């Protein structure tokens, strides 16, 4: 199962060359990840990820340029790895005809009070495992 998020493009997302700036794609991933981990996960378990989380790593492959348009793009998110204290999320930013970006993010749950990483709760692991799919291999070439 994959989480889908409709991401609206903004005129300010464009760079001088008329396409979405590379850094903006990370914002699109962030918006989808927040919707996935905070809205959707908390709907499944009200305590999920309430302590916080931090990004430990991003890897992104830009496959095609994306130019401004009024239709949103789809950001698909799924889980490729669940560990004791981290999870790897994979993404595709696409429309019906084109995949623009493939990426992955390693997320670490974080204890804000103690200011240190923590282990995933059993509820968080259960939620993440519902979206586990490694059948497509790594989200981007070179991602392991």
KOLDRENKE-647978 format. One record per residue (C-alpha): residue in one letter; x, y, z. Coordinates in steps of 0.02 Angstrom, whole numbers, plus 50000, padded with zeros to 5 digits. Example, Ala and Ser with C-alpha at 12.3 -4.5 7.8 and 13.67 -1.06 7.14 Angstrom:
% residues 2
a506154977550390
s506844994750357
This chain:
% residues 144
x500005000050000
x500615017649961
x500095034250032
x499625046949898
x499705065649924
x499135078749799
x500425092649800
x499995109449724
x501355118749631
x501635137049671
x502285150149552
x503675153749677
x504275135649659
x505005139749489
x506815144449463
x507605155749332
x507545141549204
x505655139849217
x505545123249309
x505325117849489
x506935121349584
x507845105949650
x507675111649832
x505795113649813
x505615095049777
x506245091949955
x504815102950016
x503585092349917
x504305076850000
x504155085250169
x502325089750141
x501935071750092
x502945064650238
x502075076050364
x500385070950296
x500905052650307
x501745052550477
x500755065550571
x499005065850497
x498805047950438
x499845039250572
x499005049050712
x497315044450640
x497815026150660
x498615029050832
x498425045750921
x500135043851003
x501105040050844
x502615051150815
x502005063950943
x503735064851019
x504445070850855
x505575064250720
x507105070150625
x507745067050451
x509405057950453
x509635056650265
x508875061350098
x509315054049930
x508475060649774
x508575057549587
x507865070849471
x507205061649319
x506235074649220
x505985093449234
x504325099149306
x503635115749246
x502255126049325
x500475120349298
x498835121649389
x498585102949415
x499435095749569
x500725082049558
x500545065949656
x501825061349788
x501745042749826
x502555037449989
x502915019850050
x504075011350174
x505575001150117
x506384997750286
x505824997550468
x507174996150600
x507164997550789
x507525016250786
x507285021850606
x506235019650451
x506625022450268
x505275030350162
x505285029949973
x504395042149859
x503915045649680
x503355062849624
x502335060249468
x500795062849364
x499845050649254
x501185050549119
x502855055149200
x503915051349354
x504865067349392
x505795062049550
x506225046249646
x506875048549821
x507085041149993
x507205047850170
x507855039750328
x506785045850473
x507275043750656
x505985045650795
x506555058750918
x506225062051102
x506035080951111
x506115081551302
x507725071551314
x508415078851151
x508945062051081
x508375048550961
x507195035251025
x506555018350969
x504985016350865
x503485011150969
x502604994950924
x501115005250863
x502225015750751
x503055000050680
x501344992350647
x500785007850555
x502375008750450
x502304990250408
x500574992850329
x501465003450197
x502974992050177
x503414988049997
x505164983649940
x504574974649782
x505084989149671
x506844988749743
x507645004849801
x506705020949768
x508145028049670
x509705020449591
x511035018049722
x509835018649870
x510095004149987
